[in-house]
């Protein structure tokens, strides 16, 4: 190989061979500046780096793997686990054999919670509420849900859900993040990371909470955390009342122009810091400041239901005018979806009926029944149901045997992860079908089991995402929402 020409005086490469006077050390020290500038530019001007080959660059450009059936998800999470045996999984065998001990061949040594592990008997408990079939689909729905019964032909009832967790906190965390342990990104964060936002003035992931009168389990911000993803993907909790988002409004005496000037100054300092450190989280910080500035105008408008016609108020029920109720949040969910929010998560607490189930569950069902059905009808009349995926369900099911004293009028049911029911509608899901089946006791899945990982894979598929390809490398490992499992439930897709 020909040797490099060197200056006679210094012995170093001559300027003719290195006209830019850039040595190896200087080149690599400045390389991060150029990359950082490109990254910052792509954040501030989203279309800056887009070209014909963008589909090869991964999900962060907001491009789905294939044509999606759903553009957004509204997840009506019933925290505390509603009993499938008093809602959608009708089991007449429990009436015929009430009071009998659950056969050991059915229970088969299943793990018990500390609340029933001391019981020597497990008396079968029939449902205190009647069931009827509805619509052309003939779906079984209990009298606790008369409004949902009327839209049965729009719904897909999945009666073969099962999970691994038997206690509330790990079970809810599993449903929301794909792991029973805290620290993973939530489902909404994965959607935000993979698909981005449709509205630059609103977050791509929004959370609303409400509380019924029943026994409530705690809700924690880890459920809508972005985990190890950039913090710009975390869920934004919208509160009821005057200030939906804390610290969003400007203090007295600070004008809009003053705020803009302040943000520009802070942004310039953050850009300098980013160039110096290459810390990607600085980009997220800049984006969040800008989002907060835009949200000052957009959030009050989307949260104001005064423009809704009386027909819509009547559809959702009078409670929709009371901030913080489930009905109000359901209506807000439609408004957020209409405004381009990608993932809207509602949590309704109070479904943990270990005792007094007939009375407590009746009240809980009344809180959510009309508004849940109204959301389906409202989306449909606006032509939005076909590309909005709505999900209703809790973290696990309830036992077919009584917890504690056998009392037909005031019984309770313990946690049951082996089999429970949810329903889905719109967004590429087949309407008017029932998928999966439990045994005659409603205890074990006997047909078409659907694991939580399968559920996640199916939701992502509806949004145009291959669940195996949307990954994020963290601490030397590539993570995904479905971890190392999950199969798309193709039989329920249109």
N, C-alpha and C positions, 0 to 999 in steps of 0.2 A: 504494500500500500504506500502511495506517495506521501512523504512526510509533509506536515503542515509548514508553510512558509512563515518565518519569524523575522522580526526586526533585528537588524544587526546590533543595535544599541541595547535593547532590553531583553532580547531573547523571547519576547512574547509575540502572539499573533499580530501581524502587521495590520494597520488600519485598512489597507486595501482588501484584506481578507475578512475584516470585521468592520464594515463601514458604519454600522449603527453604534459601535463602541459598547456593546452589551455583552457582558461576560455571563457565564453559566449561572453564577449565584444571583446576579441581578435579574436575569430572566425569570428564574423560578420565584424570586421574592415578589415580582410584579404580576406574575401569572394570576394569582388569586384576586388582584384588583380588577382585572379584565373580566374574570368569571363572575365576580361579585356584582360588577356593574351591569352585566348582561342579565343576571338573575333579578336585580332590582328593577331594571327596565322592563323585564317581562311581567313583573308584579304590577308596576304602575301603568303599563300599557299592555294589557293581556294579549293583544293580537300581534305584538312586536315580532315574536319569533315563530309565528305560525307559518307553515308552508305545506307543500304537498305530502311530505313525509311525516306529518304530525301524528298519524295513527301509530307510528312505531315508537313514539316517545313515552307511551304509558298513559295512565289515567289522569294525571294531574292537569292535563290540558282540557279536561272536561269532556272527553270523547268516549262514549260507551263502546264496548267490544262488538256489539251488534245492535240492530234496530230495537229499541226498547218498546214495550207495550205500555209502561207506566213512566210518567215524568216526575212523579212525586209520591210520597207515602204519608198517610195519616195513620198513626198507630195509637189506637185507643186502649191503653194498657190498664187492666183492671187489677190494681195492686192488692195482694192479699189472697188471691186465688178463689174466684167464684166456683161454686160446686157445679160440675157438669151434670150431676144427677138431679138438680133442680133447675136446669136451664135448657140443655139441648140434647142430652143423652138419656132417652127414655128407657127405663128398665122395669117392665112389669113383674119380672121375677122377684124383685125386692118386695113387691106387695104380697105376692103369694107366699114368700118364705120369711116374712118379717119376724124378727126376734130369734131366728135360728142362728147358730154360730157359723161364721164364715168358714167353709171347708178349708182345711189345711192344704189340700191339693190346689186350691185357688190362690191362697196367700203365699204358699210355697216359700215360707221363711223370709218374707220381705222384711227389710230393715224398717223399724218403727221409730217414731219420734219419742222423746222423753215424756210426752203427754199421754201416750197410750201404751208405752212399753210395759207398764205395770198391770195392764188389764189381762185377766185370765180368759175372758170371753170377748168375742167380737161379734155382737148381735147385728144382723143385717137390718138396715134401717130404710124403709121405703120413703119416697119423696112425699112431702106434705102438700105439694102443689100438683095440680092436674096438668096433663100434657094433651095437646091436640096436633093434628097434622094440618099444614097450611100450604096454599099455593098449588100450582101444577106439579111442583117437585115433591109434594107430600112431606115436607120437612117437619120433624117433631120439634115443637117449641113449647115451653111451659107457660102457664098463665101468668108467670112473673114478668113476661116480656111480650105483651100484646102488640106493641108497635113494631118491634123487630119481626114478629110473626107476619105482619102485613107486607114486609119486604123480603120474605123468605126466598122468593124466586130470584132475587138479586144477589143472594149470598151463596158462598161455598162453605159448608160446615165441615170442618176437619175434626173428626172424633177420635183420631188415633195419635194425638200428640203424646210424647213422652219425654222425660228429662232425667237427669242424673241427680239433681239436688233435691233434698227433702226438707230443707229449711228455707225460710223466706229470703234472707239476704243473699246467700249464694245462688239461689234459684232466679231471683230478679236480675242479679248481676250477670248470670249466665245468658239470660234472654236478651239483655241489653248489649252485652259486650262479647259474647261467645266464650267467656271464661267465668268460672265460679270465683276466681280470685280477682281482686281489684287491680287496677292499673292498665288494663287494656282499653283501647279506643271503643267508644260506643258505636252502635249500629249507624246512628245518624252521622257520626263523625266520619266513618268509613264512606258513607254515601257522599258527604261533602268533599272528602279527599278525592274520591274517584270521579265525581261528576261536576263539582263546582256549583256555582249558584246561577239562577236564572234572573236574579234581580240584584244589581250592585248596591242597592239601597237597603237591603234586608239581609240578615244572616241566612245561610243555606240550611241551618238546623236550629229549630226553635222548640222550646219545651214549655208546656202549660201544666199546672197541677190543680187538683181539686180534692176535696175530702168529704166522704159521706159520714153517716152517723155510726157506722159499725166500728169494730175493732181495727185500728189502723197500724200498719207497719211503717217504719220510717223510710223516707226517701232521701237520698244523698246525692250530692253533685257528681259523685263518681259515676253515676248512671248515665250522665250525659257529657262525661269528660272526653277530651280528645286523646287522653293517654299519652303515648309517645309520638303521636302525630303533631304537626304544628298546632299551636293553640288557636289559630284562626278557625279550626274545624270543630271546636267544642260547641256544645249546644248553648244557646242563649235563653235563659229562663225569663219568661215574661210574667210578671206579677200582676195580680188584680189590683185595682185602685188607681190612684192618681199618677204614680210613677211606675209604669210597667217594667222599666229597666233602671236599676239603681245607678246613681251618679251620671246619668245620661244628660240631664238638663244642665245648662250653664248656671253658675251662681249669679246672684243679683249684681247688676252693674257691668256684666261682661256681654258686649254686643256680639252679634253674629260675625261681623267683620273682624272684631278683636279675636274671636275664637279661631277664625280662619288664619289670621296672622300668627297666632300662637302655635297652631298645628304646623304651619309651614316652617317655623323656626325649629320646633322639636323634630320634625321630619328631617330637616337638613342635618341636624346633629346626629340623628340615628343613621342617616346614610353614611356619614363620615365614620361612625363607629362600625358599621357593617363592612365598609371597605377595609378597615384596619383589622377586624377580627374574623370576618367571613362567617359570622354566626347567623344561621338561617332564621333563628327565632326573632332577630331584629326585623326581618322582612315582615313577619307576622305581626309584630308590634306596630309597624307603620300602617299595615293594612287594617288593623283593629282600630287605631285612632281615626283613620279615615272613615271606616264603617260607622263608628260611633257618631261622627259628625253628620253623616248622611241619615242615620237612624233618628236623629233629633226631629227630622221632618217626616220621615216615613212611618215610624212606629205609632205616633199619636193618630195618624190618619187611618192606618189599618186596624187599630184597636177601637176606633169610634164606630159603634153600631147604630148611631142615630139615623144614618142614611138608609138603613135596612127598612124595607116596606113592612107593613103590618102583617102581610101574608107570611113573611119569613119568621117574624116573631111568633106568630101563631103556630107555625110548623114546628119550631124548636121548643115551644112552651114558654110561659111567662118567666121561668127561671133564667132564660138566656139574657134577660136584662139585668140580672144580679151578678156583678163581677165576682169571679172566683168560683162560680158554680160549674158543674160539668156541662150543663147546657150552654152557658156563656162561652166556655172553652171550645165546645164543639163548633159553635158558630164562628168563633175566632179562627179555628182551624181551617174552615172553608175560606175565610177571607185571606188568611195567610197563603193558602194553596193558590188562590186566585191571583195573589200578588207575586207568585214565583218562588216561594219558599220550597226547598227541595224535600225536607224531612220534618214533619211536625209530630211531636211526641206528646200525647196527653197521658197523665197518670191520674187515676181516680182511686183514692185510698178507702179502705173500710170493708174489704171482702173477707176478712179472716174470721169466719164463723165457727169457732170451736164449741159454742153453745148458743142457744136461742136462735138457731139458724132460720126457722120459718119466719119469724118476725123480722130479724135483722136483714136477711137477704131480700125480703120483700121490699124493704125500704131502700136498700142499695139498688135493686133493679129499677125501682121507680125513679131514682136519680138519673139513670143513664138510658133507660129504654127509649123514651120518646126522642131525645136528642140524637142518639145513635142512629135510629131509623131516619130521622130528619136529615142528618148529614148525607145519607145515601140518596135520599130523594132530592135534596138540594143540589148535590153534585150532578145527578142525572139530568135534572131539568136545565142545567147550565151546560150540558154537553161535556162535563169534566170527569164523570165517573169512569169513562172508558180509558182515561190515562191517569187516573188517581187510584192508587191501591190503598184500600182501607182495611185495617186489621183490628180485631176485637178479641181480647183474651188476657188471661193472667199467667202466673209463673208456673203453676202446676194445678192439679185437680184436688178432689176431696174423696175420702174413703167411703166405701159403700156400707161400712159398719158405723155404729154409733160410738162417739167418744164419751166415756163416762156412763152415766145412768141412761137406761133405755126409756125414752120419753117421746112418744109420738108427736107431742105438741111443742116440745121445747128441747129438741135434740141438737147435737153438734156433730161436725165431721172433722177428722184430722187431715193432715197433709197427705197427698197421694201423687207421687211423681210418675207412676207407671202408665196412667192413661187419663187424658182429659181432653176437653173440646175448646176450639177457637172457631171464629168465622172470619172470612176474608171476602172482599168484594171489589169489583172494578179492576183496572190496571192489568188486564191480561189474564185474569182469573175466571174460570168458567162459572157462570151464574147458575143457581138453581140445582146444585148437586150436593150430595153428602159423600165425603171421602173418608175411608177408614171405618173400622168397626171394633167395638170391644165385646168381651164375652157377655153372657146373659146376666152376670152379676155387675157389669160395668167396672171390672177390676183390672183386667189385662187386655192389651191390644191383641186382636186375633186376625186383623186384616189391614194391610197397608200402613205399617207403622211410620210415623213422621217424627224424627228426632229434632231437637232444637237446631242442630247444624244443618239439617235438611231444610228446615224452615228458613234459616238465613240464606242458604244457597238459592232457594226459590224466590225470595224477595229480591235478591240481587239480580237474578236472571230476568225478572220482570222489568227491572230498571236498566237492562241492557249490559249488565256486568257479569263476566265470568268469574265466579267466586274464587277460583283457583289462581287467577291471574292478578287480581287486585291485592298486591302485597306491599309490605313496608319493611325494609331491613333495619333491625334494631338490635344492638348488642350481639352482632354476629349472626343473627338468625332472621329469616324472612317470615314475618307474621301475616296472618290474614284473619278475617272475621270468623271463618269456619274452621280455623286452626288446621288440622290435618284430616278433616272428615267432611261430610256433607254431600248430599246428592239432590239435584233439582227434582222436585216432585212434578214431573212433566204431565201426569194425568189430570192435574187440576188447571193446567194452562190452556188458554185458547189458541 
